[in-house]
Amino acid sequence: MSGQFDLYGIFLPSFSALALLAYVVFCFFASVLAKVGFYRLVWHRSLFNVALYVIALGGLSLAIQWYQR
């Protein structure tokens, strides 16, 4: 996989596409956790959301790295 991709003549790093995909995964999990009522147990919702996004981004990057082997 190259380090960048072309979007209408603009070269973007592949990490930006991965970050966008991680945001979609994060939004899905955050909505599920909100509907279940999990956020009532969380002390600081913003910090929890940042950690959830970082976990999603790290998991996706590890999955892509594993898939490329």
PDB file as gemmi writes it, atoms N, CA and C in Angstrom:
CRYST1    1.000    1.000    1.000  90.00  90.00  90.00 P 1                      
ATOM      1  N   MET A   1       0.845  -1.179   0.000  1.00  0.00           N  
ATOM      2  CA  MET A   1       0.000   0.000   0.000  1.00  0.00           C  
ATOM      3  C   MET A   1       0.886   1.236   0.000  1.00  0.00           C  
ATOM      4  N   SER A   2       0.600   2.155  -0.891  1.00  0.00           N  
ATOM      5  CA  SER A   2       1.385   3.381  -0.923  1.00  0.00           C  
ATOM      6  C   SER A   2       0.982   4.272   0.250  1.00  0.00           C  
ATOM      7  N   GLY A   3       1.808   5.247   0.524  1.00  0.00           N  
ATOM      8  CA  GLY A   3       1.557   6.114   1.660  1.00  0.00           C  
ATOM      9  C   GLY A   3       0.535   7.194   1.401  1.00  0.00           C  
ATOM     10  N   GLN A   4       0.028   7.299   0.166  1.00  0.00           N  
ATOM     11  CA  GLN A   4      -0.932   8.349  -0.139  1.00  0.00           C  
ATOM     12  C   GLN A   4      -1.866   7.898  -1.251  1.00  0.00           C  
ATOM     13  N   PHE A   5      -2.973   8.600  -1.385  1.00  0.00           N  
ATOM     14  CA  PHE A   5      -3.902   8.315  -2.468  1.00  0.00           C  
ATOM     15  C   PHE A   5      -4.368   9.625  -3.083  1.00  0.00           C  
ATOM     16  N   ASP A   6      -4.811   9.520  -4.333  1.00  0.00           N  
ATOM     17  CA  ASP A   6      -5.184  10.700  -5.111  1.00  0.00           C  
ATOM     18  C   ASP A   6      -6.685  10.926  -5.017  1.00  0.00           C  
ATOM     19  N   LEU A   7      -7.070  12.129  -4.623  1.00  0.00           N  
ATOM     20  CA  LEU A   7      -8.472  12.510  -4.541  1.00  0.00           C  
ATOM     21  C   LEU A   7      -8.661  13.759  -5.391  1.00  0.00           C  
ATOM     22  N   TYR A   8      -9.050  13.574  -6.656  1.00  0.00           N  
ATOM     23  CA  TYR A   8      -9.256  14.669  -7.604  1.00  0.00           C  
ATOM     24  C   TYR A   8      -8.025  15.567  -7.713  1.00  0.00           C  
ATOM     25  N   GLY A   9      -6.854  14.943  -7.801  1.00  0.00           N  
ATOM     26  CA  GLY A   9      -5.617  15.691  -7.972  1.00  0.00           C  
ATOM     27  C   GLY A   9      -4.950  16.136  -6.693  1.00  0.00           C  
ATOM     28  N   ILE A  10      -5.562  15.863  -5.572  1.00  0.00           N  
ATOM     29  CA  ILE A  10      -4.970  16.214  -4.275  1.00  0.00           C  
ATOM     30  C   ILE A  10      -4.493  14.927  -3.627  1.00  0.00           C  
ATOM     31  N   PHE A  11      -3.221  14.869  -3.297  1.00  0.00           N  
ATOM     32  CA  PHE A  11      -2.668  13.691  -2.666  1.00  0.00           C  
ATOM     33  C   PHE A  11      -2.851  13.776  -1.157  1.00  0.00           C  
ATOM     34  N   LEU A  12      -3.541  12.791  -0.612  1.00  0.00           N  
ATOM     35  CA  LEU A  12      -3.804  12.740   0.822  1.00  0.00           C  
ATOM     36  C   LEU A  12      -3.115  11.522   1.419  1.00  0.00           C  
ATOM     37  N   PRO A  13      -2.618  11.630   2.639  1.00  0.00           N  
ATOM     38  CA  PRO A  13      -2.020  10.458   3.262  1.00  0.00           C  
ATOM     39  C   PRO A  13      -3.082   9.393   3.538  1.00  0.00           C  
ATOM     40  N   SER A  14      -2.676   8.138   3.452  1.00  0.00           N  
ATOM     41  CA  SER A  14      -3.632   7.057   3.680  1.00  0.00           C  
ATOM     42  C   SER A  14      -4.119   7.035   5.127  1.00  0.00           C  
ATOM     43  N   PHE A  15      -3.356   7.644   6.019  1.00  0.00           N  
ATOM     44  CA  PHE A  15      -3.775   7.721   7.419  1.00  0.00           C  
ATOM     45  C   PHE A  15      -5.054   8.553   7.568  1.00  0.00           C  
ATOM     46  N   SER A  16      -5.260   9.533   6.691  1.00  0.00           N  
ATOM     47  CA  SER A  16      -6.472  10.352   6.791  1.00  0.00           C  
ATOM     48  C   SER A  16      -7.717   9.523   6.468  1.00  0.00           C  
ATOM     49  N   ALA A  17      -7.612   8.621   5.507  1.00  0.00           N  
ATOM     50  CA  ALA A  17      -8.737   7.739   5.215  1.00  0.00           C  
ATOM     51  C   ALA A  17      -8.985   6.792   6.379  1.00  0.00           C  
ATOM     52  N   LEU A  18      -7.918   6.329   6.992  1.00  0.00           N  
ATOM     53  CA  LEU A  18      -8.052   5.454   8.155  1.00  0.00           C  
ATOM     54  C   LEU A  18      -8.668   6.203   9.336  1.00  0.00           C  
ATOM     55  N   ALA A  19      -8.296   7.465   9.518  1.00  0.00           N  
ATOM     56  CA  ALA A  19      -8.868   8.273  10.594  1.00  0.00           C  
ATOM     57  C   ALA A  19     -10.349   8.529  10.359  1.00  0.00           C  
ATOM     58  N   LEU A  20     -10.736   8.725   9.114  1.00  0.00           N  
ATOM     59  CA  LEU A  20     -12.148   8.922   8.795  1.00  0.00           C  
ATOM     60  C   LEU A  20     -12.950   7.650   9.046  1.00  0.00           C  
ATOM     61  N   LEU A  21     -12.400   6.518   8.678  1.00  0.00           N  
ATOM     62  CA  LEU A  21     -13.066   5.243   8.952  1.00  0.00           C  
ATOM     63  C   LEU A  21     -13.178   4.987  10.456  1.00  0.00           C  
ATOM     64  N   ALA A  22     -12.138   5.335  11.193  1.00  0.00           N  
ATOM     65  CA  ALA A  22     -12.176   5.187  12.653  1.00  0.00           C  
ATOM     66  C   ALA A  22     -13.237   6.094  13.267  1.00  0.00           C  
ATOM     67  N   TYR A  23     -13.444   7.261  12.686  1.00  0.00           N  
ATOM     68  CA  TYR A  23     -14.488   8.163  13.190  1.00  0.00           C  
ATOM     69  C   TYR A  23     -15.875   7.561  12.974  1.00  0.00           C  
ATOM     70  N   VAL A  24     -16.076   6.920  11.838  1.00  0.00           N  
ATOM     71  CA  VAL A  24     -17.364   6.269  11.581  1.00  0.00           C  
ATOM     72  C   VAL A  24     -17.596   5.134  12.582  1.00  0.00           C  
ATOM     73  N   VAL A  25     -16.558   4.342  12.834  1.00  0.00           N  
ATOM     74  CA  VAL A  25     -16.667   3.259  13.821  1.00  0.00           C  
ATOM     75  C   VAL A  25     -16.928   3.827  15.202  1.00  0.00           C  
ATOM     76  N   PHE A  26     -16.240   4.916  15.550  1.00  0.00           N  
ATOM     77  CA  PHE A  26     -16.441   5.564  16.842  1.00  0.00           C  
ATOM     78  C   PHE A  26     -17.879   6.058  16.994  1.00  0.00           C  
ATOM     79  N   CYS A  27     -18.411   6.693  15.954  1.00  0.00           N  
ATOM     80  CA  CYS A  27     -19.786   7.199  16.025  1.00  0.00           C  
ATOM     81  C   CYS A  27     -20.783   6.066  16.236  1.00  0.00           C  
ATOM     82  N   PHE A  28     -20.547   4.936  15.600  1.00  0.00           N  
ATOM     83  CA  PHE A  28     -21.421   3.782  15.787  1.00  0.00           C  
ATOM     84  C   PHE A  28     -21.376   3.297  17.233  1.00  0.00           C  
ATOM     85  N   PHE A  29     -20.168   3.100  17.764  1.00  0.00           N  
ATOM     86  CA  PHE A  29     -20.051   2.611  19.139  1.00  0.00           C  
ATOM     87  C   PHE A  29     -20.567   3.631  20.154  1.00  0.00           C  
ATOM     88  N   ALA A  30     -20.341   4.911  19.906  1.00  0.00           N  
ATOM     89  CA  ALA A  30     -20.827   5.938  20.831  1.00  0.00           C  
ATOM     90  C   ALA A  30     -22.350   5.976  20.860  1.00  0.00           C  
ATOM     91  N   SER A  31     -22.982   5.799  19.711  1.00  0.00           N  
ATOM     92  CA  SER A  31     -24.445   5.798  19.700  1.00  0.00           C  
ATOM     93  C   SER A  31     -25.004   4.557  20.387  1.00  0.00           C  
ATOM     94  N   VAL A  32     -24.338   3.430  20.211  1.00  0.00           N  
ATOM     95  CA  VAL A  32     -24.783   2.210  20.896  1.00  0.00           C  
ATOM     96  C   VAL A  32     -24.627   2.366  22.407  1.00  0.00           C  
ATOM     97  N   LEU A  33     -23.489   2.908  22.842  1.00  0.00           N  
ATOM     98  CA  LEU A  33     -23.269   3.096  24.272  1.00  0.00           C  
ATOM     99  C   LEU A  33     -24.250   4.111  24.862  1.00  0.00           C  
ATOM    100  N   ALA A  34     -24.616   5.125  24.103  1.00  0.00           N  
ATOM    101  CA  ALA A  34     -25.582   6.111  24.592  1.00  0.00           C  
ATOM    102  C   ALA A  34     -26.970   5.501  24.721  1.00  0.00           C  
ATOM    103  N   LYS A  35     -27.356   4.667  23.767  1.00  0.00           N  
ATOM    104  CA  LYS A  35     -28.680   4.046  23.831  1.00  0.00           C  
ATOM    105  C   LYS A  35     -28.780   3.033  24.958  1.00  0.00           C  
ATOM    106  N   VAL A  36     -27.685   2.362  25.253  1.00  0.00           N  
ATOM    107  CA  VAL A  36     -27.675   1.384  26.340  1.00  0.00           C  
ATOM    108  C   VAL A  36     -27.666   2.077  27.698  1.00  0.00           C  
ATOM    109  N   GLY A  37     -27.156   3.302  27.753  1.00  0.00           N  
ATOM    110  CA  GLY A  37     -27.084   4.029  29.014  1.00  0.00           C  
ATOM    111  C   GLY A  37     -25.753   3.872  29.714  1.00  0.00           C  
ATOM    112  N   PHE A  38     -24.734   3.488  28.968  1.00  0.00           N  
ATOM    113  CA  PHE A  38     -23.413   3.265  29.548  1.00  0.00           C  
ATOM    114  C   PHE A  38     -22.766   4.556  30.022  1.00  0.00           C  
ATOM    115  N   TYR A  39     -23.079   5.671  29.386  1.00  0.00           N  
ATOM    116  CA  TYR A  39     -22.439   6.944  29.718  1.00  0.00           C  
ATOM    117  C   TYR A  39     -22.814   7.443  31.111  1.00  0.00           C  
ATOM    118  N   ARG A  40     -23.842   6.875  31.723  1.00  0.00           N  
ATOM    119  CA  ARG A  40     -24.167   7.254  33.110  1.00  0.00           C  
ATOM    120  C   ARG A  40     -23.085   6.783  34.072  1.00  0.00           C  
ATOM    121  N   LEU A  41     -22.338   5.745  33.677  1.00  0.00           N  
ATOM    122  CA  LEU A  41     -21.285   5.189  34.522  1.00  0.00           C  
ATOM    123  C   LEU A  41     -19.924   5.824  34.287  1.00  0.00           C  
ATOM    124  N   VAL A  42     -19.815   6.656  33.256  1.00  0.00           N  
ATOM    125  CA  VAL A  42     -18.532   7.254  32.875  1.00  0.00           C  
ATOM    126  C   VAL A  42     -18.352   8.570  33.602  1.00  0.00           C  
ATOM    127  N   TRP A  43     -17.153   8.774  34.152  1.00  0.00           N  
ATOM    128  CA  TRP A  43     -16.889   9.978  34.922  1.00  0.00           C  
ATOM    129  C   TRP A  43     -16.757  11.197  34.019  1.00  0.00           C  
ATOM    130  N   HIS A  44     -15.961  11.103  32.956  1.00  0.00           N  
ATOM    131  CA  HIS A  44     -15.717  12.234  32.070  1.00  0.00           C  
ATOM    132  C   HIS A  44     -15.962  11.765  30.642  1.00  0.00           C  
ATOM    133  N   ARG A  45     -17.103  12.136  30.105  1.00  0.00           N  
ATOM    134  CA  ARG A  45     -17.542  11.605  28.809  1.00  0.00           C  
ATOM    135  C   ARG A  45     -16.596  11.988  27.675  1.00  0.00           C  
ATOM    136  N   SER A  46     -16.080  13.189  27.685  1.00  0.00           N  
ATOM    137  CA  SER A  46     -15.188  13.629  26.612  1.00  0.00           C  
ATOM    138  C   SER A  46     -13.890  12.829  26.592  1.00  0.00           C  
ATOM    139  N   LEU A  47     -13.307  12.605  27.746  1.00  0.00           N  
ATOM    140  CA  LEU A  47     -12.093  11.799  27.810  1.00  0.00           C  
ATOM    141  C   LEU A  47     -12.363  10.361  27.386  1.00  0.00           C  
ATOM    142  N   PHE A  48     -13.501   9.834  27.761  1.00  0.00           N  
ATOM    143  CA  PHE A  48     -13.861   8.482  27.351  1.00  0.00           C  
ATOM    144  C   PHE A  48     -14.032   8.410  25.845  1.00  0.00           C  
ATOM    145  N   ASN A  49     -14.632   9.444  25.240  1.00  0.00           N  
ATOM    146  CA  ASN A  49     -14.810   9.453  23.791  1.00  0.00           C  
ATOM    147  C   ASN A  49     -13.477   9.539  23.059  1.00  0.00           C  
ATOM    148  N   VAL A  50     -12.546  10.320  23.570  1.00  0.00           N  
ATOM    149  CA  VAL A  50     -11.220  10.391  22.955  1.00  0.00           C  
ATOM    150  C   VAL A  50     -10.533   9.034  23.040  1.00  0.00           C  
ATOM    151  N   ALA A  51     -10.619   8.395  24.192  1.00  0.00           N  
ATOM    152  CA  ALA A  51     -10.003   7.078  24.345  1.00  0.00           C  
ATOM    153  C   ALA A  51     -10.665   6.050  23.430  1.00  0.00           C  
ATOM    154  N   LEU A  52     -11.971   6.125  23.278  1.00  0.00           N  
ATOM    155  CA  LEU A  52     -12.678   5.207  22.393  1.00  0.00           C  
ATOM    156  C   LEU A  52     -12.255   5.417  20.944  1.00  0.00           C  
ATOM    157  N   TYR A  53     -12.066   6.660  20.529  1.00  0.00           N  
ATOM    158  CA  TYR A  53     -11.604   6.951  19.173  1.00  0.00           C  
ATOM    159  C   TYR A  53     -10.182   6.436  18.953  1.00  0.00           C  
ATOM    160  N   VAL A  54      -9.308   6.635  19.923  1.00  0.00           N  
ATOM    161  CA  VAL A  54      -7.929   6.167  19.803  1.00  0.00           C  
ATOM    162  C   VAL A  54      -7.892   4.641  19.720  1.00  0.00           C  
ATOM    163  N   ILE A  55      -8.735   3.976  20.483  1.00  0.00           N  
ATOM    164  CA  ILE A  55      -8.804   2.518  20.428  1.00  0.00           C  
ATOM    165  C   ILE A  55      -9.300   2.064  19.061  1.00  0.00           C  
ATOM    166  N   ALA A  56     -10.301   2.749  18.516  1.00  0.00           N  
ATOM    167  CA  ALA A  56     -10.814   2.398  17.187  1.00  0.00           C  
ATOM    168  C   ALA A  56      -9.741   2.622  16.121  1.00  0.00           C  
ATOM    169  N   LEU A  57      -9.033   3.734  16.193  1.00  0.00           N  
ATOM    170  CA  LEU A  57      -7.988   4.037  15.224  1.00  0.00           C  
ATOM    171  C   LEU A  57      -6.838   3.045  15.321  1.00  0.00           C  
ATOM    172  N   GLY A  58      -6.420   2.733  16.518  1.00  0.00           N  
ATOM    173  CA  GLY A  58      -5.351   1.756  16.702  1.00  0.00           C  
ATOM    174  C   GLY A  58      -5.751   0.365  16.249  1.00  0.00           C  
ATOM    175  N   GLY A  59      -6.985  -0.020  16.553  1.00  0.00           N  
ATOM    176  CA  GLY A  59      -7.458  -1.331  16.123  1.00  0.00           C  
ATOM    177  C   GLY A  59      -7.547  -1.456  14.614  1.00  0.00           C  
ATOM    178  N   LEU A  60      -8.022  -0.410  13.964  1.00  0.00           N  
ATOM    179  CA  LEU A  60      -8.094  -0.444  12.497  1.00  0.00           C  
ATOM    180  C   LEU A  60      -6.711  -0.455  11.867  1.00  0.00           C  
ATOM    181  N   SER A  61      -5.784   0.310  12.412  1.00  0.00           N  
ATOM    182  CA  SER A  61      -4.438   0.318  11.846  1.00  0.00           C  
ATOM    183  C   SER A  61      -3.749  -1.028  12.046  1.00  0.00           C  
ATOM    184  N   LEU A  62      -3.965  -1.669  13.191  1.00  0.00           N  
ATOM    185  CA  LEU A  62      -3.403  -3.006  13.398  1.00  0.00           C  
ATOM    186  C   LEU A  62      -4.054  -4.034  12.484  1.00  0.00           C  
ATOM    187  N   ALA A  63      -5.351  -3.898  12.253  1.00  0.00           N  
ATOM    188  CA  ALA A  63      -6.033  -4.832  11.363  1.00  0.00           C  
ATOM    189  C   ALA A  63      -5.537  -4.691   9.928  1.00  0.00           C  
ATOM    190  N   ILE A  64      -5.317  -3.473   9.479  1.00  0.00           N  
ATOM    191  CA  ILE A  64      -4.809  -3.268   8.129  1.00  0.00           C  
ATOM    192  C   ILE A  64      -3.363  -3.752   8.014  1.00  0.00           C  
ATOM    193  N   GLN A  65      -2.577  -3.514   9.041  1.00  0.00           N  
ATOM    194  CA  GLN A  65      -1.192  -3.992   9.033  1.00  0.00           C  
ATOM    195  C   GLN A  65      -1.171  -5.526   8.995  1.00  0.00           C  
ATOM    196  N   TRP A  66      -2.034  -6.162   9.756  1.00  0.00           N  
ATOM    197  CA  TRP A  66      -2.102  -7.616   9.763  1.00  0.00           C  
ATOM    198  C   TRP A  66      -2.592  -8.155   8.428  1.00  0.00           C  
ATOM    199  N   TYR A  67      -3.535  -7.450   7.806  1.00  0.00           N  
ATOM    200  CA  TYR A  67      -4.086  -7.882   6.529  1.00  0.00           C  
ATOM    201  C   TYR A  67      -3.060  -7.786   5.403  1.00  0.00           C  
ATOM    202  N   GLN A  68      -2.152  -6.824   5.465  1.00  0.00           N  
ATOM    203  CA  GLN A  68      -1.161  -6.637   4.414  1.00  0.00           C  
ATOM    204  C   GLN A  68      -0.040  -7.654   4.467  1.00  0.00           C  
ATOM    205  N   ARG A  69       0.110  -8.388   5.527  1.00  0.00           N  
ATOM    206  CA  ARG A  69       1.185  -9.388   5.620  1.00  0.00           C  
ATOM    207  C   ARG A  69       0.963 -10.532   4.724  1.00  0.00           C  
TER     208      ARG A  69                                                      
END                                                                             
